[in-house]
Amino acid sequence: MFYPRIVAHRCGGALAPENTLAGLRIAARIGCRGVEFDAMLSADGVPVLIHDETLERTTDGCGAVADHSLAQLRRLDAGSRHAVAFAGEPLPTLAEALHLCATFGLWANVEIKPSVERERETGAAVGRLLASGWNGHGVVSSFSEAALAEARTCLPGAPFALLVAAPPEDWLSRLRRLGCGALHCSADHGLAVAHQAAAAGVPVACYTANDRAGGERLLAAGIAAVCTDRPDLWLPAEM
């Protein structure tokens, strides 16, 4: 499985409103090769880019994402919470984000982020969308094993990763059972799992390393990729 060394967290890291097309454009502009973003379902079953189950932190809306149709979500401002310069930035669909990634040649970590009790539904919807036209340049990840299993039925040959905070003792057997080829874990646990993962031939990506020194330690230990809010700390040739 291919991983770029540096992956911009939630599209553009701290440089742009999270999970927006503006973030993807900025990531591409500074030389990023890879990005990560979150896919959650609208009330009418469309995968959109947003991290939280509620709207208040990143948009001018309120309430649960799952209670809003795509049309309602599209009317929200997903930029002003970050900075006035991004006022009016829309909340994008997963399809739009994938299209822009393909345009820029960006590797994409598509994290399936289901809301409560929509794990299988979200995994299936994301899997169907990816199967309909994704170029496969990236990886599909999730904390939800149910979502991963559903997505894999639509994408049997695609690269998948299990996402955890701290790797459980049986992480390797879980990966094999789920058909995942990689592990994504917290940067706090990356060094502890690096040797075992290397011996098993499993790439590990770590989130969220926001200082360069910490990221370099992880990469030097054999971690395949570091997801960061500060991709601007690296030069394009280092990514």
CORMOFEN-V739819 format. One record per residue. N is the residue number from 1. RES is the residue in one letter. OMEGA is omega in degrees with one decimal (none if undefined). Layout:
BEGIN
((N | RES | OMEGA) (N | RES | OMEGA))
END
This chain:
BEGIN
((1 | M | 179.0) (2 | F | 171.1) (3 | Y | 166.2) (4 | P | -176.4) (5 | R | -176.4) (6 | I | -178.9) (7 | V | 179.5) (8 | A | -175.6) (9 | H | 178.0) (10 | R | 175.6) (11 | C | -175.8) (12 | G | -177.7) (13 | G | -178.2) (14 | A | -174.8) (15 | L | -174.9) (16 | A | 172.8) (17 | P | -175.2) (18 | E | 176.7) (19 | N | 177.8) (20 | T | 175.3) (21 | L | 175.1) (22 | A | 177.4) (23 | G | 177.8) (24 | L | -179.9) (25 | R | 179.6) (26 | I | 177.4) (27 | A | 179.0) (28 | A | -176.5) (29 | R | -177.8) (30 | I | 174.1) (31 | G | 177.1) (32 | C | 174.6) (33 | R | -177.3) (34 | G | 179.0) (35 | V | 174.9) (36 | E | 174.3) (37 | F | -173.0) (38 | D | -179.7) (39 | A | 179.3) (40 | M | -177.2) (41 | L | 167.9) (42 | S | 179.1) (43 | A | -179.3) (44 | D | 168.0) (45 | G | 179.6) (46 | V | 177.3) (47 | P | 178.1) (48 | V | -179.1) (49 | L | 174.2) (50 | I | -177.4) (51 | H | -175.0) (52 | D | 175.0) (53 | E | 178.2) (54 | T | -169.1) (55 | L | -166.1) (56 | E | -172.4) (57 | R | -172.2) (58 | T | -179.8) (59 | T | 175.6) (60 | D | 177.4) (61 | G | 176.9) (62 | C | -179.5) (63 | G | -175.6) (64 | A | 174.3) (65 | V | -175.7) (66 | A | 178.8) (67 | D | -177.3) (68 | H | 175.5) (69 | S | 176.3) (70 | L | -179.4) (71 | A | 178.5) (72 | Q | -179.8) (73 | L | -177.6) (74 | R | 180.0) (75 | R | -175.6) (76 | L | 174.7) (77 | D | -179.3) (78 | A | -177.0) (79 | G | -171.3) (80 | S | 178.6) (81 | R | 179.4) (82 | H | 179.7) (83 | A | -179.0) (84 | V | -178.8) (85 | A | -178.9) (86 | F | -179.2) (87 | A | 178.7) (88 | G | 178.2) (89 | E | -175.8) (90 | P | 172.4) (91 | L | -170.7) (92 | P | 171.4) (93 | T | 175.4) (94 | L | 179.7) (95 | A | 179.2) (96 | E | -179.9) (97 | A | 179.3) (98 | L | 178.4) (99 | H | -179.7) (100 | L | 176.0) (101 | C | 178.3) (102 | A | 178.9) (103 | T | -177.7) (104 | F | -176.8) (105 | G | -178.6) (106 | L | 168.4) (107 | W | -174.1) (108 | A | 168.6) (109 | N | -179.8) (110 | V | 178.1) (111 | E | 175.1) (112 | I | -173.9) (113 | K | -175.9) (114 | P | 170.0) (115 | S | -174.1) (116 | V | 176.1) (117 | E | 177.3) (118 | R | -176.1) (119 | E | -177.2) (120 | R | 179.6) (121 | E | -179.5) (122 | T | 178.1) (123 | G | -180.0) (124 | A | -178.7) (125 | A | 178.0) (126 | V | 178.9) (127 | G | 179.2) (128 | R | -179.8) (129 | L | 179.5) (130 | L | -179.6) (131 | A | -175.4) (132 | S | -179.4) (133 | G | 178.9) (134 | W | -179.7) (135 | N | 176.7) (136 | G | -178.9) (137 | H | -177.8) (138 | G | -178.8) (139 | V | 175.9) (140 | V | -176.7) (141 | S | 175.1) (142 | S | 167.3) (143 | F | -174.7) (144 | S | 177.9) (145 | E | 178.4) (146 | A | 178.5) (147 | A | 178.0) (148 | L | -178.7) (149 | A | 179.1) (150 | E | -179.9) (151 | A | -177.9) (152 | R | 177.3) (153 | T | 178.2) (154 | C | -173.2) (155 | L | -173.1) (156 | P | -177.9) (157 | G | -175.2) (158 | A | 176.4) (159 | P | 179.9) (160 | F | 177.6) (161 | A | 173.2) (162 | L | -177.8) (163 | L | 179.4) (164 | V | 170.9) (165 | A | 174.5) (166 | A | -179.3) (167 | P | 175.5) (168 | P | -178.3) (169 | E | -177.0) (170 | D | -173.9) (171 | W | -177.1) (172 | L | 178.4) (173 | S | 176.1) (174 | R | 178.2) (175 | L | -177.7) (176 | R | 179.5) (177 | R | -177.9) (178 | L | -176.4) (179 | G | 179.0) (180 | C | -179.2) (181 | G | -176.5) (182 | A | 177.2) (183 | L | 172.5) (184 | H | -177.9) (185 | C | 178.6) (186 | S | 177.2) (187 | A | 178.5) (188 | D | -176.0) (189 | H | -175.8) (190 | G | -177.8) (191 | L | -177.6) (192 | A | -175.6) (193 | V | -172.2) (194 | A | -176.1) (195 | H | 179.7) (196 | Q | -179.7) (197 | A | 179.3) (198 | A | 179.4) (199 | A | -179.8) (200 | A | -178.4) (201 | G | -177.7) (202 | V | 176.0) (203 | P | 178.7) (204 | V | 172.2) (205 | A | -176.5) (206 | C | 176.4) (207 | Y | -21.4) (208 | T | -175.9) (209 | A | -172.2) (210 | N | 170.2) (211 | D | -173.8) (212 | R | -177.8) (213 | A | 178.4) (214 | G | 177.4) (215 | G | 179.7) (216 | E | 177.3) (217 | R | 179.6) (218 | L | -179.5) (219 | L | 179.3) (220 | A | 179.4) (221 | A | 178.2) (222 | G | 174.8) (223 | I | -173.0) (224 | A | -174.5) (225 | A | 176.0) (226 | V | 176.0) (227 | C | -170.6) (228 | T | 171.3) (229 | D | -176.8) (230 | R | 177.2) (231 | P | 179.7) (232 | D | 177.0) (233 | L | 179.4) (234 | W | 173.8) (235 | L | 180.0) (236 | P | -178.5) (237 | A | -179.0) (238 | E | -173.6) (239 | M | none))
END
